[in-house]
Amino acid sequence: MTDVRAADLDGDGDMDLAVAVFGTNNIGAIFWMENRDGAMYRRPLVPLAGALGIEPVDLDGDGLLDLVTLVSQEHEMVLAFRNLGGGRFEQVELARAPHPMFGSTSLRAVDLDRDGDIDLLFTNGDAFDLQTDPKPYHGVQWLENLGNMEFAAHDIGRFYGAVATAVGDIDGDGDLDIVASSWVNYWRDPARHTLVWYENDGHQNFTAHGIASEPAGLTSLWLADANGDGRLDILAGAFRMDLLQEMLGMPVNEDTRPAPPKGRAKEHPRLLVFENLSRDGAP
């Protein structure tokens, strides 16, 4: 099970559950649990493996909570379930990758262009397949909400191993910038970054800036003013894919293995804070 979200999906005043089950091979599911006087009843949506998460959000502006999910595996698509009211949902495919090795990793619902509707920000950077190299088509992209469940795809930037995003005004200019992290990369090359931010010029044109090249494999991101200075800092959690590959008996590409740690404190990082020292986004 990859995600569970609580929301009143049928409009009866109590909290239901939206559920995404990743599964394996042909076993997986996306469904919701209807709350009836405290008893939960499973309502199927689609029997697909590879769901990476699920978000209840009003995509079409009709006041009803729809559901949106990113499905990986061989499907590699963004699916929405339009809420028709009364516990009924209509499946809508919003976007599909050009091939089954796309490597979808994360989805975030956010009004990126601040026009009053919900857009979708997503990453692809999974290399945990038969070929464990980072791919040149890995990166960050967004789906612009055009209304009536129509979305336009926009590329933000290529980024090996892109796995997570966080959104906020990093440079204090009034628009939404994007922070992205990588969990698999050519870490032996010091020019590779584990953390980058994409500067928004106010018209959703983005420029990439590197933040950090170590520690390798940041898989969780959050933006918050950690020190109370009025600027957004970056909180990140780390993960070592090469250690997982070794544990599972998979071959490890030495070019993607992180360099030996420089000190004991950096050996197994769990939670890190990147402090925003200036309004230009530099850490």
Secondary structure, 3 states (H helix, E strand, C coil): CCEEEEECCCCCCCCEEEEEEEEECCEEEEEEEEEECCEEEEEEEECCCCEEEEEEECCCCCCCCEEEEEECCCCCEEEEEEEEECCEEEEEEEEECCCCCCCEEEEEEECCCCCCCCEEEEEECCCCCCCCCCCCCCEEEEEEEEECCEEEEEEEEECCCEEEEEEECCCCCCCCEEEEEECCCCCCCCCCCCEEEEEECCCCCEEEEEEECCCCCEEEEEEECCCCCCCCEEEEEECCHHHHHHHCCCCCCHHHCCCCCCCHHHCCCCEEEECCCCCCCCC
